[in-house]
Amino acid sequence: MNKFVSAALGLAMAASCATAASAAQKSVTGTLEDSFCYVSMGAHGPSHKKCAMGCAKKGIPVALVEKGTDKIYILLPPKNDTALGSNVVGRMEDEVTVTGDAYEKGGVQYLTVQSVK
């Protein structure tokens, strides 16, 4: 019985590791927000655009708040050791559709930015 439990636990752990590392192509429509002001102060909207652009330029993580939900995706550049492009920073507080690889880790949703429309 212990061998069966150990084998089942091992398979479950292997499956969860494989799931965490896999990505699925996804398109999400929502509003680009600077995560600090949006989460800590609730600041958002057209009057917050200049501040949001400044925060994004300084490296504050950009959040995509999915339209019609409270689901938030943290945006990642399309590859390591790069910054988010002007196609994101210049559109802060705008409604956009971002397409990229979706990941989930530790309960946080991430989306790489491969295109912004």
C-alpha positions as CSV (number, residue, x, y, z in Angstrom):
1,M,0.0,0.0,0.0
2,N,2.8,2.4,0.9
3,K,4.4,1.8,-2.6
4,F,1.1,2.7,-4.2
5,V,0.7,5.9,-2.2
6,S,4.3,6.9,-3.0
7,A,3.9,6.1,-6.7
8,A,0.6,8.2,-6.9
9,L,2.2,11.1,-5.0
10,G,5.2,11.0,-7.4
11,L,3.0,11.0,-10.5
12,A,0.9,13.9,-9.1
13,M,4.1,15.9,-8.4
14,A,5.5,15.2,-11.8
15,A,2.2,16.3,-13.5
16,S,2.1,19.5,-11.5
17,C,5.7,20.4,-12.5
18,A,4.9,19.7,-16.1
19,T,1.8,21.9,-16.0
20,A,3.7,24.8,-14.3
21,A,6.3,24.8,-17.1
22,S,3.9,24.6,-20.0
23,A,2.5,27.6,-21.7
24,A,-0.7,28.1,-23.7
25,Q,-1.1,30.8,-26.3
26,K,-3.9,33.1,-25.2
27,S,-5.4,36.5,-26.1
28,V,-6.8,38.7,-23.3
29,T,-8.7,41.9,-23.7
30,G,-8.5,44.4,-20.8
31,T,-7.0,47.6,-19.5
32,L,-3.2,48.2,-19.0
33,E,-2.6,49.4,-15.4
34,D,0.5,50.0,-13.4
35,S,0.3,47.4,-10.7
36,F,1.5,49.6,-7.8
37,C,-1.1,52.4,-8.1
38,Y,-3.9,50.1,-9.2
39,V,-3.5,47.6,-6.3
40,S,-2.4,49.8,-3.5
41,M,-4.4,53.0,-4.2
42,G,-7.1,52.0,-6.7
43,A,-5.8,54.6,-9.1
44,H,-6.8,54.1,-12.7
45,G,-8.5,55.7,-15.7
46,P,-7.6,58.5,-18.2
47,S,-6.5,60.9,-15.5
48,H,-3.9,58.4,-14.3
49,K,-2.4,57.7,-17.7
50,K,0.7,59.9,-17.3
51,C,1.5,58.4,-13.9
52,A,1.0,54.9,-15.2
53,M,3.3,55.5,-18.1
54,G,6.0,56.9,-15.8
55,C,5.7,53.9,-13.4
56,A,5.9,51.4,-16.3
57,K,9.0,53.2,-17.7
58,K,10.6,52.9,-14.2
59,G,10.0,49.1,-14.1
60,I,6.8,48.9,-12.0
61,P,5.1,45.7,-13.3
62,V,2.4,46.2,-15.8
63,A,-1.0,44.5,-15.1
64,L,-3.6,43.7,-17.6
65,V,-7.0,43.7,-15.9
66,E,-9.2,41.5,-18.0
67,K,-12.4,43.2,-19.2
68,G,-15.5,42.2,-17.3
69,T,-13.6,40.4,-14.6
70,D,-11.3,41.2,-11.7
71,K,-8.6,38.8,-13.1
72,I,-5.2,40.4,-13.4
73,Y,-2.3,39.2,-15.6
74,I,1.2,40.4,-15.0
75,L,2.8,41.2,-18.3
76,L,6.2,39.8,-19.2
77,P,8.4,40.7,-22.2
78,P,8.5,38.1,-25.0
79,K,12.0,37.0,-24.0
80,N,14.4,37.1,-21.1
81,D,16.6,40.2,-20.4
82,T,14.3,42.6,-22.3
83,A,11.9,45.3,-21.3
84,L,8.3,45.7,-22.2
85,G,8.0,47.7,-25.4
86,S,6.5,51.1,-26.2
87,N,3.5,49.2,-27.6
88,V,2.7,48.5,-23.9
89,V,4.1,51.6,-22.1
90,G,2.5,54.0,-24.5
91,R,-0.9,52.4,-24.1
92,M,-1.2,52.4,-20.3
93,E,-4.8,52.9,-19.1
94,D,-6.1,52.0,-22.6
95,E,-8.2,48.9,-23.5
96,V,-6.1,46.5,-25.5
97,T,-5.9,42.9,-26.5
98,V,-2.6,41.2,-25.6
99,T,-1.7,37.9,-27.2
100,G,1.1,35.7,-25.8
101,D,2.0,32.7,-23.7
102,A,0.0,32.4,-20.5
103,Y,1.6,31.0,-17.3
104,E,0.4,30.5,-13.8
105,K,2.8,30.2,-10.8
106,G,1.9,30.4,-7.1
107,G,-1.6,31.7,-7.9
108,V,-0.4,34.6,-10.1
109,Q,-1.3,34.8,-13.8
110,Y,1.4,35.9,-16.3
111,L,1.2,36.7,-20.0
112,T,4.1,37.3,-22.3
113,V,3.5,40.2,-24.7
114,Q,3.9,38.9,-28.3
115,S,1.3,41.3,-29.8
116,V,-0.8,44.3,-28.6
117,K,-3.9,45.4,-30.5
